[in-house]
Amino acid sequence: MAEKIKDDELNVFDDLEADTKPLKEDKLVTPVDGKTASKKVQVELEVDTSVKDLGPNPYAKIIHMARAVDSWRIFPRIFITTYIILLYKCVIWYMNLPNPTMEQSGLISIVVGAGAAWFGLYTGSSKKK
């Protein structure tokens, strides 16, 4: 009975070998120094390029609102307005000091110097086309 099982197994393997196609041999290129090796492989890729109609975009209104907010430049204008108010209050405070110290002068110098950076960022951040 053990011989019968072996014969059946051989028949199964014979059928599998008949169904397989011979594999294409890839060439392995090894340089003379023998440190590295490279192998060239050919790849076939199938891409579905058909157009699929998914219906109307459910986020179209949100995208339109985001573009409107971006074109109005709301946030840069809020930041510049806040800076102008801060600068005004700091300068008025500094001018009312009877005897300003070095630290107070440094604070005003930093606040006024930051204005140039804020203005440069505001004018340089226009929408790129």
Long-range contacts (C-beta under 8 A, 24 or more apart in sequence): 70-127, 71-127, 73-125, 76-121, 76-122, 76-125, 79-118, 79-122, 80-118, 80-119, 80-122, 83-114, 83-115, 83-118, 86-111, 87-111, 87-112, 87-115
